[in-house]
């Protein structure tokens, strides 16, 4: 699965280098066998973004660092390009993430589907596993399905690592809430739809029948 994530990341033309950060010797060996680079990290690191920050310290020449986690074997290079699009356009947000339209019927009440609501500038107001917003009226308000890909301005990622974990981050188990709780903004880039993540045995079984296309 990690090999698939790595190979799809390598296909993204916006990336200049792809490195696998892992605490598993088995994963490191698989990546090295296909000619990739893997760096071993402490197994007790709190989040994927903290792990990315520790490895990124070795690459101070980078302007932007992407945290692409191992549960996204079907991520598309186009999605990664959309994630970093603001930086390619000369903008300089401290952090970006990705979202797509939420399927209200199937995912609004699903705690496994993280919801995100935005301000008028496409910055995140809040991420939650709970059903947000509450539809008190029949007037629809936009709500998006968050996709757990993150891009950081290098200097901010180094700062992120120094920030203490926050109550909402811990309560919802959503590392991006640390950024909002400390008063920073996250730009949300939109994509057409999500791919299949693998976090449960059921999703693993579904992946066996998943048809991948660009």
HELIX and SHEET records of a PDB file:
HELIX    1   1 UNK A    2  UNK A   10  1                                   9    
HELIX    2   2 UNK A   25  UNK A   33  1                                   9    
HELIX    3   3 UNK A   48  UNK A   56  1                                   9    
HELIX    4   4 UNK A   77  UNK A   88  1                                  12    
HELIX    5   5 UNK A  104  UNK A  107  1                                   4    
HELIX    6   6 UNK A  154  UNK A  160  1                                   7    
HELIX    7   7 UNK A  167  UNK A  172  1                                   6    
HELIX    8   8 UNK A  177  UNK A  181  1                                   5    
HELIX    9   9 UNK A  201  UNK A  207  1                                   7    
SHEET    1   A 2 UNK A  19  UNK A  22  0                                        
SHEET    2   A 2 UNK A  37  UNK A  40  1                                        
SHEET    1   B 4 UNK A  64  UNK A  68  0                                        
SHEET    2   B 4 UNK A 144  UNK A 153 -1                                        
SHEET    3   B 4 UNK A  95  UNK A 101 -1                                        
SHEET    4   B 4 UNK A 187  UNK A 190  1                                        
SHEET    1   C 4 UNK A  64  UNK A  68  0                                        
SHEET    2   C 4 UNK A 144  UNK A 153 -1                                        
SHEET    3   C 4 UNK A 115  UNK A 118 -1                                        
SHEET    4   C 4 UNK A 124  UNK A 128 -1                                        
END                                                                             
